[in-house]
């Protein structure tokens, strides 16, 4: 009885062919998913930016008499931005990081203000800090959007 080299070689070639076909199918699937993810990412960036912009303008025109007004506004911003976290995690880690930075920044500002003496000057400073944070995160959204759009030019 002799070894069947033809069968052995055929088995190797068949295995490599099956692996190649599976790899090609996987690669093609990933390539086809990319435009959908990019579209979702761009939409999410736009929605987050619009949300921040809306609150930035409302903070600019806000004449808070009480601390509770500013805290309520901060909670509103935090909750609204947190609603996008699930989609951001599914889409892009950079967007998830941006959302977490916004929420953490607002929480840090709130904790910092709660330790200060409650004066009108400190309240105005707290409002200005929130306003500046929102402005910087709007700039971050613009930067992410510009990076994405440069890929298609």
Secondary structure, 3 states (H helix, E strand, C coil): CCCCHHHHHHHHHHHHHHHHHHHHHHHHHHHHHHHHHHHHHHHHHHHHHHHHHHHHHHHHCCCCCCHHHHHHHHHHHHHHHHCCHHHHHHHCHHHHHHHHHHHHHHHHHHHHHHHCCCCHHHHHHHHHHHHHHHHHHHHHHHHHHHHHHHHCC
